[in-house]
Amino acid sequence: MTSDISKILFTADQIQAKVKELAEQIERDYRDKKPVLVGVLNGAFVFLADLMRHLDLDCAVDFVSWSSYGKDTSSSGVFRIMKDLETNVESKHVLIVEDIIDTGLTLHYLLDTIRARKPASVKVVALLDKPSRRRIEAKADYLGFQIPDAFVVGYGLDFAQRYRNLSCIGILKPEIYAGRGTPPDEIE
């Protein structure tokens, strides 16, 4: 599968070093807060698993899954909840765990949805940020790496449900998705 990658952006070692660094920052800020880590499925599950293993905190974990729909699924801005939180987050400290911030639409919607549930606080940790594709203001409180405008896979990120299991993050060769129209957008 790595033969489908045109360029490796981050090796497994670089990713693990960054995840540990992010965990240290989060641990300092959440020392006495017992956060609820909210993983955004499907892409963030690998990042969330590694991140929480580095945290020496009393924390809970839950997941959400969103599906955008409409004529242009990557930019419709209309979302359907496929899996909602099972945890009541009222008066709790919520840390949203994202694999990638791309257009900002999903994160914006998720933040609005979580804030409506009256948590004590809401912050975002994202492994990747692709600011060149931003359509709406969105930023992470804790950020791993900024990346160029390229379609990336690995470490939980996929194309057609493939490549999630790669330990690195790389740019997918355009010929892999050729014939399927323009490159697919990452759905944050």
Beta strands, then each sheet from edge to edge (+ up, - down):
strand 1: 5-10
strand 2: 36-41
strand 3: 60-68
strand 4: 79-83
strand 5: 93-101
strand 6: 121-129
strand 7: 142-146
strand 8: 152-153
strand 9: 169-172
sheet 1: 1+ 9- 8+
sheet 2: 4+ 3- 2- 5- 6- 7-
end
